[in-house]
Amino acid sequence: MTGPAPDPQRFHLTVSATGRPVMHGWWSRESTARDKFRDWIGAYGRMPAAHVCLVERIGAEERLMESWPEDTPPAHRAETSRTTTPSPKGP
């Protein structure tokens, strides 16, 4: 007997620079999302006013897990981790 399939959009990672979205991705495994969080800091951290945020989505709720730089203003973190409706999946 197998358990339910992991949610492929449980962990959401976003990158913004100068207040604009640059990139985002979704992962089902926390370890993968945290690895990407570190990788993206290295890859995008030198962009002007770069911010990287990792949130966990459980149902309709989202919880901030990581934010870089650590002194990211709370308003910005909330804006970059807004709940979004996933697009319908194809056949």
N, C-alpha and C positions, 0 to 999 in steps of 0.2 A: 504494500500500500504506500502510495506517495502522498506527500503534503501538497498544499497549494503552491502554484508556481510563484516565484518571487515577483514583486511588482517592478517592472523594468523602469519605472519612473519614480522610484522611491527617493533617490538622492539626486538633487539638482545643483549643478555647479554653474555659476555665472561669472563672467569677466566683463567689467566695464572700464572705460577710460574717458576721462573728462566728462563723466556723467552719462555717457552713451554706451549701450550694450555693444560688446565686441564679439562675444562667443558664449555659448552655453551648451550643456550636455546633461544627459540623464543616465543614471546607473542603478542597477538593482542591488549591488553589493557595496556595503560601506567601505570595505578595504580598497576596492577599486576607486571609489569616489575620492577617498582621502589621498590615494596615490596621485590621482589626476589633479587634485587641489594643489599639492606640492609641485607637480610638474608645471602646472599653469602659472604658478607664481614665478617660476624660473623663466618660462617662455614669454609671459606678458607683463611681468612685474616692472619692467622699465618703461612701459608706455606712460604718457602723461596722466597723472592722477588715476593710476590703475587701482582697481578694487577687485578682489576675488572673494566670492561668498559661496559657501556650501550649506545647503539646507536639506533637512529630511522631511519628506512629506508622508504623513500618516492620515489617510482619509482626506478630509478637506483642510486639515491643519498642517502648518509648516513650522519647523523649529530650526533656528539658526544653529549650526554646528561649529562652523569655522568662518572667520573673516580675516582678510589680509588687505591692507595692513591692520593691525589690531586696533588702531585708533580710528577706524572707519566710523564716521558719525552714524548714530542709530537710525536716523531718518533715511540715510542712503542704504543701509543694510535692509531695512524694511522694503524699500522701493525695489531693490534688486532681487528680493526673494518673494515677491508677490505670487500668490497662488494663480496659476494659469490653468485653463481648461485644455487638456490634451486634445490634439486633433484626432478625428475618428481614424481607426485603423482600417486599412484596406482589406480585401478578401484574403 
